[in-house]
Amino acid sequence: METLNSIVGAVNAVVWGPLMLVLILGVGLFLQVGLKLMPILRIGTGFSLLFKGRSPEDGEGQITPFNALMTALSATIGTGNIAGVATAVFLGGPGALFWMWITALVGMATKYSEAVCAVKFREQDSQGNFVGGPMYYIKNGLGENWKWLGVAFALFGSIAAFGIGNGVQANGVAQVLETNFGFNPSITGVVLMVLTGAVVLGGITRIGAVAGALVPFMALSYIAAGLIVLLINADQLGSALGQVFTHAFTPSAAEGGFAGAAVWAAIRFGVARGVFSNEAGLGSAPIAHAAAETKGPVNQGLIAMLGTFIDTIIVCSITGLAIIASGVWTSGESGAALTSLAFETSLPGFGGYLIAIALSIFAFTTILGWSYYGEKCVGYLLGAKVLIGYRILWIVAIYFGATADLGFIWLLADTLNAMMAIPNLIALILLSPVVFAVTKEFFATKGQSEERTSRSPQ
């Protein structure tokens, strides 16, 4: 077992190492330049589409564009926004937050392109449901010679889902509730099984509906609490922002329990935790966006890219600035404990419990989102007939995740999670001419339509 653990650990160091981070950033930058910064310049357009509501002109699908985004966000807004940001600041200093922002800005182009490809190359399964994602845009966009690459993605995703999206999340909920409230992990496991079963057995329609209700509530609640923490530390906010920009390009000196960090550490951990949080480039979110009722690929792409913006530019920034402004980033604590300390310091007797509850809800919604991702990967490999059995297996696995030691499982799942990105990024590069072409055509047609409307008599 030690040998296997060492092998997987070595592979993990490579797939989450500098080369992978450069590849993810490089592909995102390439797409952002190719799109002429459209994802950044059209953020307002994305939000207007998101809140427009359903229209008779919307295309076929199982869920609304809004619920597709909420399903994707249910899987991304999670422990990475609380524990991941804190770990990045602990290891890379305040400058790591700046590089998380950079990751998000280029990642918006990646997420946009993923959704465009997901909708353009989606298909219907034997049950009449729309399915899509990297495995389908590899098969339908690149042809039979590349089909093996789609199989590789689906294989990595189906296994990784049980770790990153199931066992690790259930274990995190069980631990945080036991530590803060004394709940027995076995009871937590059973409750999670019941709650998850009530949702996932209903398929993407029910997952989307629950995500559409729960994700906005939990995200807005966390943002509101974080803004209160920042307001309490308003006199330190300017200094905190100054440290973020300064230490993005200059080393952070050792201070208190902080060991100091070079600029490379700020870049490495900022980018790594940014990708872990918003999942841009990993290929998971387009699986949800493929099920949306949408007019076309570009419409859903404009909505999909908001996921990266909301997750990192808004939610992660709240966490990072709260940690830095409250002064606890030099305490020596790391992970969720550091975020908890920041909130507890500013909101004594309440802040720590708030983070515990937030982590629990975030982890639960991640279980829901990843259940769909894993299901579609398995469905691609084995067909729609296995989906009910898969959902039952998913529910049962939650109990074992909540009560077991997941050291090796976490390492294996984390490794496979990163390996999902490789086939996806290759596909995005090869399909980039398609993305650029449909985007150019969409905005050219939209511009002509707006011009005709402005000239029409009132």
Secondary structure as GFF3:
##gff-version 3
##sequence-region A 1 458
A	DSSP	alpha_helix	2	15	.	.	.	ID=ss1
A	DSSP	alpha_helix	18	34	.	.	.	ID=ss2
A	DSSP	alpha_helix	38	41	.	.	.	ID=ss3
A	DSSP	alpha_helix	43	50	.	.	.	ID=ss4
A	DSSP	alpha_helix	65	76	.	.	.	ID=ss5
A	DSSP	alpha_helix	79	79	.	.	.	ID=ss6
A	DSSP	pi_helix	80	84	.	.	.	ID=ss7
A	DSSP	alpha_helix	85	92	.	.	.	ID=ss8
A	DSSP	alpha_helix	95	120	.	.	.	ID=ss9
A	DSSP	beta_strand	123	124	.	.	.	ID=ss10
A	DSSP	beta_strand	130	131	.	.	.	ID=ss11
A	DSSP	alpha_helix	134	142	.	.	.	ID=ss12
A	DSSP	three_ten_helix	144	146	.	.	.	ID=ss13
A	DSSP	alpha_helix	147	162	.	.	.	ID=ss14
A	DSSP	pi_helix	163	167	.	.	.	ID=ss15
A	DSSP	alpha_helix	168	181	.	.	.	ID=ss16
A	DSSP	alpha_helix	185	200	.	.	.	ID=ss17
A	DSSP	alpha_helix	203	232	.	.	.	ID=ss18
A	DSSP	alpha_helix	234	246	.	.	.	ID=ss19
A	DSSP	alpha_helix	263	278	.	.	.	ID=ss20
A	DSSP	alpha_helix	285	289	.	.	.	ID=ss21
A	DSSP	alpha_helix	297	308	.	.	.	ID=ss22
A	DSSP	pi_helix	309	316	.	.	.	ID=ss23
A	DSSP	alpha_helix	317	325	.	.	.	ID=ss24
A	DSSP	three_ten_helix	328	330	.	.	.	ID=ss25
A	DSSP	alpha_helix	335	346	.	.	.	ID=ss26
A	DSSP	alpha_helix	351	382	.	.	.	ID=ss27
A	DSSP	three_ten_helix	384	386	.	.	.	ID=ss28
A	DSSP	alpha_helix	387	403	.	.	.	ID=ss29
A	DSSP	alpha_helix	407	419	.	.	.	ID=ss30
A	DSSP	alpha_helix	421	455	.	.	.	ID=ss31
###
